[in-house]
Amino acid sequence: MHTISPWAATVHADLENSTVIWEKEFQKYTFQAFNTGDSLWIVATWPDNGKMAFRPAFGMNSCFEVTNLFDDGQTLVITLETRLGKYEVTVSFPDDNAPLLHYTTSFKANQPLMIPFWPRDIIPVTQKGSVENTNGKIHMNQMGSRSGIIFFSTTKPKTGSIFYFQDLTSLSSYCEATETNLDDSVVGSWPEIGFKLPTTEEKPLPADKAYIVSDAYVLLSEEIIDDEIKETHQFLNNLATVYRTLPHPEVIYHNWPEITDNCLNDIYNNKGCWTQTNGSPYLNAYLCDYDTPAEVMVQLAVIMPLNELKHWFGETHPLYDDLFNGIDAFYEPKIKTINRWLPDLKDDLDNSEIQKKEMVMDSWYLHHPLMNLARLALKGEKKAEELVMESVEFAIKVAHHFDYEWPVFYKMDTLEVIRKETAPGKGGEKDVPGSYAHLMLLIYRLTNDKRYLREAEKAVKKLVGIGFDIFYQANNTAFSAGALLELYKITGKKEYLDLSYACLACLFKNMQIWDCQYGYGKNYPNYFSVFPLNDAPYTAAYEEMEVYAALSEYLIQADEIELLPSLKILIPEFLKYAVNRLPFYYPSKLPDEMLSEEVKTGEIQKELWIPLEDLYSGWEKSGQVGQEVYGAGVGFGAMTRQYHQVKDEDFLLFVDYPLVKYKQSKKTISFTVLGSAEFGCNFKIILAEKSKIKMEVFQNKEIIDPTAKSKTLLEYKINGESHIKITW
């Protein structure tokens, strides 16, 4: 039996003793509204008579009077009053094809009010017995400032599942006025779960202005979730269903070619980015951090996008050679692999953190630079091929030693475990089997040796059965999704595709699909951000960049298969908003007052085009960790993926969805835009200053007009899943 609060103990009796003030049948479900005095409830009844109650309005120690009820068959509006103020609740069903309930509640106080308590807004309702005897399984809920989601199943009585999404964007005005925040606002423990309005501690809610206090989407299902594959698939499908009906913020176009030039200039010329060892230049991890020895991941994190830029431009920036020429110094002959730190500087490690000790390796960190070396090798870099092939046997040895279940830290020379688990009972870095598989598949592509394919298949077996717990670090989970997709394409085994979707569900679970427009968060767009770790309080430039690059590639590679339809919505929309958000990691785009005065590592130079490590939404200042030099490739990655050169012409194409089948012949270009036809993206033709080219653009054989144009820019809105042709 569950222990419950007084606010839950009386719900069942209150509902039984109240009359129905509104009723509607929709998609086999029955919805009824009740005024129980201090609460307005909407009770949803399943076809098998299972019930769940949702509380759109709470009277705060006062009783409601219904002053108006308007129902036109599409939208219900209930006006309520108490001694404290006026409420308006709007109820609708925004999807004709799904049992999706949407309610929005505004409150206007008669006088400034402190709100010290607010109950959660979901509770099960029983036909017989008490709420304490019900049981439910919470598949996932909001962590920190991620999306306001709780996804759960009712297991006693066995009814079905509920996907609840609170659109936290709508509550920004409330949080701005009361100086509160929405972290962990959609959680709870059974049977009292759901959204809890942030309570006020210092600033009262002002009077005489209506504030949104709830904006909830509730998707009901009869499906019983009994395994992690069904759980993660249904999560993706539910999220896409709700996403279709959400309002979405406008995106901002940024001049990425200009940003790329600024980044190249600053990283190449600013001495705070560099250190010297044995006459070779190396990048610092953070601006002006000269105490930490050079790290191999840092160098390759910039070399790889520079290599992409080299192929895009057809010429090599001197920065590339400076970095690439020093990379073989990281090879450690004693253990026959590249090391995290320059072996020549092992005595400079200050032992201030576990990983800043000689021979201590963070499990994911071994594979990450090897992946980038393999990618460079596939691009024709012979030295990268030699280094990765000389190092890969050590990676395989470690994998076998740990039976493909990696701890957090271990000693490279002895393989002694230094830290086994991320937290007590949580296991090690659970997505490392996927990133290891990704490395093995890169080597398989390089060598065509099936031994590496077999290694990949052995590793990903460790991902089976852990569902939402796969995620340790966002970029590694994204690499895991790509590796599993590739294994599916090679072998045809559907279990790999299902596991790939599970990895993607973990990523979308760790995103912020709302726009925090209060506190310092209102100074930049943060819609659809992805967090680097399960419990990270901030988003991070480099991990966001790698997830963006990995999911862009995922969508392109998935063009050949029948992809889960929800992913055709979610992935391209994430990519579109990433291109919109990523420039705001550069401190020059942010106001001074939101930058931290104290910096953990190095220093911040605001006008330098080097991204901050950390962006916080809400009331916390950003840049607390420092300016990460290894994130300098953010601009290069966006430039090479979203801009498309036109051979022998002086204009560029920009599309913020991925595209395939790009062809140019004479005065014609054609390509196919990925994504879903339900959603659109931005297409721009960037012209030279004195260009006199006349163009026509066709979408699915029909000519379309620009939505805006100037001498140097033609702008269009085009749909996903469409064929585009340009003639001039």
N, C-alpha and C positions, 0 to 999 in steps of 0.2 A: 504494500500500500504506500502511495506517495504522500508526503507531507505537503499541505497546501496553505496558502495565505487566506485571511478573511475575505479578500476580494474575489477569490475563487470558490470559497466554501459555499457561498450563497447563490452562485450563478444558476445552478440547476433549479433550485426552488423559485428564484426570481423569474426565470423563463416560464416555468409551469404556471405561475400565478399572474402572468401578464397576457394580454391579448395581442394578436397579430395586427400590426398597423399597415402592413404591406406584404404582398406575396407575389411570386413570379415563378413559373416553371420555364426552365431553359436547359437544353441539351440533356434531358432526362433527370436533371437535378431540380429540387425545389428550394427556393430562397425565400425566407421570411424575415421581416424586421420586427423587433420588439423594443418597446420603451420600458425598461425595468426600474425606472426612477433615476439612479445616478449613472446609467449606461444605456446607450443605444446599441443593440446587438443585431447582427445579420446572421441567421442560422442557415447553414447549407445542409440539405438532406440528400444523401446518396440514393440511388435506385434501390439499394438493399436496406435502406432506412438508417444507415450510419449517419452520424451528425457531427458537425463542427461549428463552433460559434466564433464570430469575429466581431470585435468591438470598434466601430469607427469613431465613437465619441464617448468621452468620460466626463461626468459632471463635476468632479472635484468637490465633494462634500455638499453638493446641491442636487436637486431633482430637476429633471427635464420636463418642460412643457412643449409639446409639439404645436407650433404656431402655424405651420403650413406644410402641406404635403402635396407635391405636384408630380404626376406620373403620366408621361405621354406615350408610354409603351416602349420607348427607347431609353429614356433617362428618368431616373427618380431623383427629386430634390426634396430633402426634408430640412425644414428650418426648425431649430430648437432654441429655447431660451431657458436660462437659469438665473438665479440672483446675481451670478458673477458675470454673465455676458451672453453673447449670441453665437450659436453654431450653425453652420450650413453643411449638410452632408449630401454629396452627389454620388449616385450609384448608377453604374452602367455595365454593359456586357460588350466590350469593344471588338470581340472576334466572333463572327457568325458561326464559325466552325469548331469552336472550342469552349468548354465550360469555364470561361475566364471572367471572374468578377472583379470590378474596379470600383473602389470607393475613395473619395477625396473629402477631407474634412477641414473646414476653416473655423477659427475661433477669434472673436473680437471681444476683448475684456472691457467691462464697464469702468474699471480702475486698474492701475498698475498692480500686477499680481506676482508674487513669488510662488513657484510651483515646486514644492519639495518632494512630491510623490506622483507617480503615474503608473498604473498597472499595465501589464502586457496585454496584447489585444487578441490572442487566440487561446481558446480553451475547448477541449472535447466536451460533447454533451451526450449523456447516456439516456437510453430509453428506460432502463431500470437501473437501480443501484446508484453508486456515487462516482464522481469524477476521479476520486483517489484510486479507484480500482482499474482505471483504464491504463493502457500502455501504448507507447509509441517509440519509434526509432527515428532519431534525428540524423539524417544522412550528412547534412552540412548546415552550417549557419554562418552569419557574418563574423569575420575576424577583423578587429581594428576598423579601418575606414574602407574596407572592401565593400562590394555591393550589399545592399540591405536585403539579403536573401536568407530564408530558412526553408529547407527542403526536408520533409519528414513523412513518415508513414504511420498510420494508426494500426497497431498490431493486436490490440485487445480493446474493443472488438475488431476483428480483421476487416477493415473497411476499404482502404486504398491509400493514395498518397496525395500530398498537398505541396505545391510549390508556391511560396509566398515571396513577393518582391515589393519592398517598400522603395518608392522612387525618392531617394533622399535629396535629390536636387531640389525638390519642391520645398524642403524644410530649411533651405539656406537662410531665408529671411528671418525665420524664428531664431536660428542659431546666431546670426549676426546681431540681432536685437538683444539677446540674452547672454551672449558670450559663452555659449555652450557648444558642444560638438557631438557628432553622430557616430563616433567610434563605438563598436559593440552594442549598437542600439537594437539589432534584430537577433536576439539569442534567446536565452531562457532555459529552464529545465522542466521536463514533463511533470505535470500537465499544463503549466503556465508558461507559454512561449510566445514568440512573435516580437512585435515592435513595442518599444517603450520610449515615449517622448522624453528627451533629455530634461532632467530637472534643473531648476535654476538655483544657484548658490549665492551669487553676488548681485546680479542685475535682474530686476523684475521684467516680466513681459509687459511692454507698454500697452496703454489703453487706446481705444478709438481707432485701431487699425486691425484689419482681419489678417491673421497669419495661418498658413497651412500647417496643420498639426498631424496630418496623416495623408498619405497618397499611396494606397496599397493595391496591388494586383494579386489576385488569388486564383491559381489554376488548379482545378480538381481532377483527380484521376481515380478510376476503379482498379487500376493495375496494382497488383501486389508485387513489391520489389523484393526479390529473394536472392539476388547475387550482385556482385560489384559491377558487372558489365551492364546489367539492366539499370542499375543505380546511376552510373555515369552517363549512359546513353540518354536516359530519361531526363537527367539534369540538362544536357545540351539541348534536347528537343524542347523542354519546358522554357529554358532561357530564351531560345529563339522565338517561341510563341509569344512570350511577354515582350521581347525586344521589338517585335513587329508593331506593337501598339504604343510604345513609349514615344514621347516627344524627344527629339534628338537635337543637340546644339549644332549650330552652324560651324563649319570648319574654316580655318584661316589659311590662305595660301602664303607660303614662305618661299623666298628666293633661295633655293638650296644651292645653285651654282655660286652665288655670292657668299653664302655661309661656308661652302667648301673652300673657297679662296681664302676667306678669313681664317679658317681653322688651319689650313696648310701653312699660311704665313706665320701665325702665332706659335704653332708648335715647333716650326723649324727655327724660328729666330729668338724665341724667349728662353733665356738661360735657365729659368726656373723649371723648365721641362726636362732638363738634361743633367746627366752625370757622366763622368769619364772613368774608365777602368782600363789599364794597360793600353792607353792610347785610343781605345774605341769608345764611341759615344753610345750611351744607353738612355732610354727614357726613364724618368722617375715615375713611380706609380701615381704620386700626387704632386701637385705644383709646389716647388721649393722644399720638398722632402728629401734632404741629402743624407739623412741618417740611415735609411733603409737601403740595403744593397739592391742592385738591379734584379728584376724578376723576369723570367722567360715569358710568362703569360702576358705581362704588360707589353713587351716588345711585339709579340705576335698578334695581340689584340689590335694593334695599329697597323702592323705590316699587312695583315690579311685584307682589310678594307682598302689599304693603299694599293694592293695588287689589283683589286677590282677596279679601282680608279685608273690604274695604269692601263688596263685593258679597255676601259670605257673611253679614255682620252686618246689611247694609242701612243702615249709617251710616258716616260718615267720621271717622277719628281725626285730630286736628289735626296730627299728625306727617306725614300724607300731604300736606296742603296746604303745609306748611312746605318739604317737599322738592320737590314738583312745581312750585311757583311759581318756583324758581330754576333750573330745568333748561334754559331757553332761553339762559341766559348761556354755555353751552358751545358755542354755534354760532359757527363761525369764518368770517366773511364772505369772507376772502381766498381760501379754497379751497372754500367753499360746502358745508360739512358740520359736524356736531358734532365736536369735538375731544376727545381723551382728557382733557386738562387744561383748566382754565378759561383762556381766552386772556388774561384780565387778569392772570394770575399766572405767565405764561411765564417771567418773569425770576426767579421763586423756585425754579425747577427747579435742583437741585444737581449735575446731571450725574454722580451717583454710580453710576448704572446706565444701560445703553444707552437704555432707554425713558424715563429721566428727563432727556431732552434735548428742546429745542423741535422740534416737527414730526416726531419719530421715532414711528412706529406699529408696534406688534406686530400682525401680520396679523389674528389672530382678534379682536383687541380693537376693530377698527373695526366689525365686524359685530354684536358682542354687544349694545352699547347700542341699535343700530338695531333689532335684533330686539325688544327690550323696548319701544321706542317704538312699533313696529308692533303689538305685542300690546295696548298701551294704546290705540292708535288703534282697534283692532278692538273694544275695550270702550267706545268712544264718547268718548275724550279728544281733543278737537279740536286742542289745542296739540301733542299728541304726533303727530297726523297731519300737521300743518303741518311740524313739525321733521323727521320721517322722510322726507316727500316732498321737502323742500328738500335733504336729505342723500343720498338714494339714488343720484342721478346720479354723485356722486363715487365711491361704492362700485362702481358699474358701470364707471366709467372705470378704476379700479384693476384690476378683474377682467380687463378687456380688455387692459390694458397688460401684465399678467403671464400672459396667456393661461390664466387660471383655475388657475395653479399658483403659489401665493403663497410668497414667502420668509418668513423669520422676522421681520425688521425692515426697514422702508423709510422713506424721507423722504416725508412727505405732500405737500410743495410741489413736489418735483422727481421723485418716484417712484424716486429712486436707492436701490439695494439696500444696506442697511447690514450685514445678516447673511443670507446666502443659505440656509444649511442648519442644521438642528438639531445635526448632528454631521457630520464629513467623510464624504461619500458617502451620507448618509441623506436628502437632499432637504429641502425646507421643511416647512411645517405642512400635512401631507397631508390632514387632515380639514376644512380650511377650505373647499374646494369644496362640501362638504356643508352647512356652516353658512351659507355664502353662498346656497346653493340654498334653505335654510330661510327666510332673509330674503326672498329673491325670492318664495317662495310666500306668505309673510305679506302682502307688498305686492300680490301677485296677488289674494289674498282681499279685500284692502282696495279695490282699484281695478277688478278684473275685466279688467285689461289683459293680454292674452296675451303681450305682450313680456316680462313678468317670468317667465311660465311657460317661455318659450323660454330665458331666461337660466338658469333652474334646470336645465333639461335639458342645456344646454351644459356647465355646471359639473360635474355629477355624472359626466360621461364620464371625468373625470380620476381617478375612484375605481376605474375598471375595472382589474383585473389586479394590484392591490397587496395584496389579502387582509388579513393581520394587520398590515400596515404602515400601514393607514388611520389608526390611532389616533395622534393627537398629544396631544389634551387631552380628558379623559373627557366633559365636558359638550358639547363641540363634536361629538364622535363620536355622542353620544346625539341631538343635534339632527339630525345627518346621517341617522341611522336613521329618524327621524320624517319628514324631508323626502322620503326615498326611498320610504317607505310611501305618503306622500301622492301622489307622482308616479305610483306604481303604481295607486293608486285613480283618479287622473284619466285616465291614458293606457291602462291595462290591460297595459303592457309588463312582462313577467315579470322582465326583467333588473334593473329597479329594485327589485323585491321581493328578488331574490337579493342585490343589493348592500346592501339594508337589513339582511338577515340577517348579511352579512359585518361590517357595523358593529357589530351586537349581539355577534357572536363576539369582536370586539376588546374590547368592554367586559367580557364575562365572563372573557376571558383576563386582564384586569387587576383581577380581584377576589380577595379573600381568603376562600375558602369553607372556612374552618376557624376555630376559636375559640382564639386564643392565650391560654392560661391559665397563663402563667409570667411572671416579672419584673413589670413595671408593667402588662403586658397583662391580668393576672388581675383587675385592678380595674374592668374594664368589658367589656361584650360587644362583640366585634369581628367576629363571624361575618358573612360576606357583605359586607364592606367593599369599596368601590371606590376605586382610587387615581387621583389626578388626572392623572398623567403616566406614560409608560412606565417611567421610572426613578425615580419619586418614592419616597422612603423612608417617607413618611407619607401618611395619608388626610387630606383637607381638607374642611372643613365646607361651603363654598359649592358646590364642584364636586359633592360627594355629594348636596347638596340639588337641584341642577339635574338630575343624572342621575335621581334619584328622581322628580322632577316630569315629566321628559321620558319616562321609561319608563312611568309611570302613564298619561300621555296616549297613548303608543304602544299600550298594551294596549286602551285604550278605543276608539281609532280602528281597531284591527285586529279588533274584534268583528265587523265586516261582511265580513271575508275569511276564507279557510281558512288560518289561521295555522299555521306549523310547530309540530307538537305539543310539541316540546321547549321552545319558548318559552312555552307555556301553563303549564309547570312553573317554568321558571327566572325569568321576569320577575316574576310575583306573589310568588314566594318571596323574591326580592331586595327587593321593596317591603315585604313583611311585616317582614323583618329590619331594613330601613332605619328604619321607624317605631320599632322596638325600640332601635336603636343611637343615632340622631341626638341624643337628649338628653344623651348623654355627652360631647358637645363643650362643653357648659357646664361651666366649671371647678368650680362649686359641687357637681357630681355626682361629683367625683374627689377622692381623698385628696391632701393637701398634698405628700406625698413624691414623687408622680409628676409634679409640675409643675416645669418648668425654672426655675432661679434666674436664668438669663440669657435675655433676650428681645431678639430682633433689632430689632423695631420697637415703639415705644410701651412699654406696661407691661401687666401682668396684675392685674386686680382680681378676686379669686377669687369673691366673692359676687355679682358682676354677671352678669346673664343675657345676656351677649354671648359667642358661641362662640369657642373656640380655633381658630386656623387649622389646627393640626396635631396629629393624634393618632398616636402611635407604639405599635406592639405590641412586646412583649419588654422589653428592658432599657433602652431609651432613654426619656428624659423627654419629656413632651409640652408644647406651648405655647412651643416655642423661637422660632417666628416671631412670635407675638403673638396678641392677641384681635381677631378680624376683625369690624369693625362691619358690613362689607358682607355678612357671613353672618347678620346679625340676622333675616333673613326665614325662616330654617330653621323656626322654630316656626310661623310663619304658613302656610307651605306645607303642613306636615303637618296642621295644624288644618283647612284648607279642603278637603283631599282625603280625609281619613279620617272626618270627622264630617259628619253629615247632619241638617239641621234638620227638625223636624216642625211644619208650619204650625198655629198656634193651639193648640199643646200644649206642656207644660212638660217634655218629655224630648228627649234627643238619641240618635242612633244612631251607633255607631262600628263600622267594619269595616276590618280591615287588609289586605284585598284590594280592588282597584278593583271598582266595580259600575256597571251600566248599567240602563236601562229603569226608573228610579225613578219610582214613581207613588204619589200619596196621594189617597184618596177617602173621605170621611166618616171612619169609624174603622178604616180599612185602609191599610196601606202594602205595596207589593210592589216587588221589584227582583230583578235577576239578578246573581249573583256571577260575576266572570270567573275565569279560571284553569283548572286541571285537576281533575277529580273525584277524582283519586288523592291530592290534598293538601287540607288544610283550613286555615281561617283563623279568626280570633277575631272574634266579633260580640258587641257589648255594647249594652245599653239603659241609658242613664244617666238616672236619675229625679230629680225634685226631692225635697228633704228630706222633705216631708210628703205625698208623692204616695200616692194610694190606687188608682191605676190597676191593673187586672187585665189581663194580656196573655196571648195565645197566639201561639206562633211555629210556622210550618209550613215545612218544607224539602221541596220537591218533593211538596207536598200532604199530607205526613205530619207530625203534630205532634211537636215535639222539646222536651225539657225542658232547663232551664238546667243547666250544669255547676257553677255556683256562683251564689248570690244574697245580696243584703243589702237594706236599706231603699232604697238609692240606686243599686244596680247589679244588673242581670241579665246573666249571662255565658253564652255559647253557643259551641260549636264547630260550624262549618258548612263544607261542602265547596265547593271551587271548582266552577264550571260548574253551579250549582244555582239554583233559583228559590225565593225566600224571600217569605213573606207574614206580616204581623203584624196582628193584630186586637186591639182593646181596647174 
